[in-house]
Amino acid sequence: MKSELVCWIDVKVENIYAELKRLFEEQSDKKIKSGAFKHPIICKILSMDNPSIEQAKRRKFNDPDDLEYCFRKYQDVIAEINLYTILIPSIETFCMFMGWTAATMKIVANNASQDIQAVLDLVEDYIVDSQLTAGQSGFVRASITKFRTQVSGEHGQGLMTAKEEQSKKHVEGQTKKRDELLADLENLGFMIELPNKK
């Protein structure tokens, strides 16, 4: 038996395909200029049939198979869109599709089981690969792609460069743990008692 989430996404995707077909038929009939910026229209279509923010907050995402099913449907929709116009997948468009905000996705990721986290990692891998490939292919400027993949927070992937990774490891290697510091101070003849962390 299909879950409520899967039933919702199936209906949503069917409606999305109908709207995309209408949009691209209008474009071929020249009702929409060929050079028109379609991104806001496509975002509106991706957001269709979403629950209210309050309903979305109460929705549970605890079945990794259901979440992966939604992700696969998102990939199908993105592939369909890219037959007609360029839409590079992003955290934001995935969230529009799911009825989330980017902040909600981070909360889901931070509080998720390992299985749910694995699906969200799959989503992020797909998005990062798509953005890097788009940059490499010249569909977007490489500097924008680099910025999007490195920026942290809700609207980026927060990937580290090799230089940043080495710098972080170097700093972590220099930082001693609490017990090591106390032992060093004791060896130097200091008798210090630090309050316990709460």
C-alpha positions as CSV (number, residue, x, y, z in Angstrom):
1,M,0.0,0.0,0.0
2,K,1.3,3.4,-1.0
3,S,2.1,5.9,1.8
4,E,0.5,9.3,2.0
5,L,3.7,10.9,0.8
6,V,4.0,8.7,-2.2
7,C,0.4,9.2,-3.2
8,W,0.8,13.0,-2.8
9,I,4.0,13.1,-4.9
10,D,2.4,10.9,-7.7
11,V,-0.5,13.3,-8.1
12,K,1.8,16.3,-7.8
13,V,4.1,15.0,-10.6
14,E,1.2,14.2,-12.8
15,N,0.0,17.9,-12.4
16,I,3.6,19.2,-12.9
17,Y,3.9,17.3,-16.2
18,A,0.5,18.7,-17.4
19,E,1.6,22.3,-16.6
20,L,5.0,21.8,-18.2
21,K,3.4,20.5,-21.3
22,R,1.1,23.5,-21.5
23,L,4.1,25.9,-20.9
24,F,6.2,24.4,-23.6
25,E,3.3,24.2,-26.0
26,E,2.7,27.9,-25.5
27,Q,6.3,28.5,-26.1
28,S,6.2,26.6,-29.4
29,D,3.0,28.5,-30.3
30,K,5.1,31.7,-29.7
31,K,2.7,32.8,-26.9
32,I,5.9,32.9,-24.8
33,K,9.0,34.5,-26.3
34,S,11.8,32.0,-26.9
35,G,14.2,34.1,-24.9
36,A,11.8,34.6,-22.0
37,F,13.2,33.9,-18.5
38,K,11.2,30.8,-17.5
39,H,12.8,30.0,-14.2
40,P,10.1,31.8,-12.1
41,I,7.4,30.0,-14.0
42,I,9.1,26.6,-13.6
43,C,9.6,27.3,-9.8
44,K,5.9,28.0,-9.5
45,I,5.1,24.7,-11.3
46,L,7.5,22.8,-9.0
47,S,5.8,24.3,-6.0
48,M,2.3,23.4,-7.1
49,D,0.1,21.3,-4.8
50,N,2.4,21.9,-1.9
51,P,0.9,21.8,1.6
52,S,0.7,25.0,3.7
53,I,3.8,25.8,5.7
54,E,2.0,24.6,8.9
55,Q,1.0,21.3,7.2
56,A,4.5,20.8,5.9
57,K,6.0,21.2,9.4
58,R,3.8,18.4,10.7
59,R,4.7,16.0,7.8
60,K,7.0,13.2,8.8
61,F,9.8,12.1,6.6
62,N,10.9,8.9,8.4
63,D,10.7,6.3,5.6
64,P,13.9,6.4,3.4
65,D,12.2,4.5,0.6
66,D,9.5,7.1,0.4
67,L,12.0,10.0,0.4
68,E,14.1,8.3,-2.2
69,Y,11.0,7.8,-4.3
70,C,10.3,11.5,-4.1
71,F,13.9,12.2,-5.1
72,R,13.7,9.9,-8.2
73,K,10.5,11.7,-9.2
74,Y,12.3,15.1,-8.8
75,Q,15.1,13.7,-11.1
76,D,12.5,12.7,-13.7
77,V,10.9,16.2,-13.6
78,I,14.3,17.9,-14.0
79,A,15.2,15.6,-16.9
80,E,11.8,16.5,-18.6
81,I,12.3,20.2,-18.1
82,N,15.8,20.0,-19.5
83,L,14.5,18.6,-22.8
84,Y,13.0,22.1,-23.4
85,T,15.0,24.6,-21.3
86,I,18.0,24.6,-18.9
87,L,17.1,24.2,-15.3
88,I,20.1,23.3,-13.1
89,P,19.0,21.3,-10.1
90,S,19.6,23.0,-6.7
91,I,18.8,22.6,-3.1
92,E,16.1,25.3,-3.5
93,T,14.3,23.6,-6.4
94,F,14.4,20.3,-4.7
95,C,12.9,22.0,-1.6
96,M,10.2,23.7,-3.7
97,F,9.3,20.3,-5.1
98,M,9.1,18.7,-1.6
99,G,7.2,21.6,-0.1
100,W,10.2,22.5,2.2
101,T,12.4,25.4,2.7
102,A,16.2,25.0,2.6
103,A,16.2,25.5,6.4
104,T,13.6,22.7,6.8
105,M,15.8,20.4,4.7
106,K,18.8,21.1,7.0
107,I,16.6,20.4,10.0
108,V,15.4,17.1,8.5
109,A,19.0,16.2,7.7
110,N,20.3,17.0,11.1
111,N,17.6,15.0,12.9
112,A,17.4,12.2,10.5
113,S,18.2,8.5,10.8
114,Q,21.2,7.2,9.0
115,D,19.0,5.9,6.2
116,I,17.2,9.2,5.7
117,Q,20.6,10.9,5.8
118,A,21.9,8.6,3.1
119,V,19.0,9.6,0.8
120,L,19.7,13.3,1.5
121,D,23.4,12.7,0.8
122,L,22.3,11.2,-2.6
123,V,20.2,14.3,-3.3
124,E,23.2,16.5,-2.5
125,D,25.5,14.5,-4.6
126,Y,23.1,14.8,-7.6
127,I,22.8,18.5,-7.1
128,V,26.6,19.1,-6.7
129,D,27.4,17.0,-9.7
130,S,24.8,18.7,-11.8
131,Q,26.1,22.2,-10.8
132,L,29.7,21.3,-11.4
133,T,28.9,19.7,-14.8
134,A,26.8,22.8,-15.7
135,G,29.8,25.0,-14.8
136,Q,32.2,22.8,-16.7
137,S,29.9,22.8,-19.8
138,G,29.6,26.5,-19.8
139,F,25.9,26.7,-18.9
140,V,26.7,28.8,-15.8
141,R,29.8,30.7,-14.9
142,A,32.4,28.6,-13.1
143,S,32.8,31.2,-10.4
144,I,29.1,31.0,-9.5
145,T,29.3,27.2,-9.4
146,K,32.4,27.4,-7.2
147,F,30.6,29.8,-4.9
148,R,27.5,27.7,-4.7
149,T,29.4,24.6,-3.8
150,Q,31.5,26.2,-1.2
151,V,29.1,28.5,0.6
152,S,27.7,27.0,3.8
153,G,24.3,27.5,5.4
154,E,20.9,26.9,3.9
155,H,21.8,27.9,0.3
156,G,24.9,26.0,-0.4
157,Q,26.7,22.7,-0.1
158,G,29.5,23.9,2.2
159,L,32.1,21.8,0.4
160,M,35.7,22.5,1.4
161,T,38.6,23.0,-0.9
162,A,41.7,20.8,-0.4
163,K,43.5,23.9,0.9
164,E,40.8,24.6,3.5
165,E,40.7,20.9,4.5
166,Q,44.5,20.9,5.1
167,S,44.2,24.2,7.1
168,K,41.4,22.7,9.2
169,K,43.4,19.6,9.9
170,H,46.5,21.6,10.7
171,V,44.5,23.7,13.3
172,E,42.8,20.7,14.7
173,G,46.3,19.0,15.1
174,Q,47.5,22.0,17.1
175,T,44.5,22.1,19.4
176,K,44.8,19.9,22.4
177,K,42.0,18.2,24.2
178,R,41.0,19.3,27.8
179,D,42.7,16.3,29.5
180,E,45.9,16.8,27.5
181,L,46.1,20.5,28.5
182,L,45.5,19.6,32.2
183,A,48.3,17.0,32.0
184,D,50.7,19.4,30.4
185,L,49.9,22.0,33.1
186,E,50.4,19.4,35.8
187,N,53.8,18.4,34.3
188,L,54.8,22.0,34.5
189,G,54.0,22.1,38.2
190,F,50.6,23.8,38.1
191,M,47.8,22.3,40.0
192,I,44.7,23.6,38.2
193,E,41.2,22.3,38.5
194,L,38.8,23.3,35.8
195,P,35.1,23.3,36.3
196,N,33.3,20.5,34.4
197,K,31.5,21.4,31.2
198,K,27.7,21.2,31.4
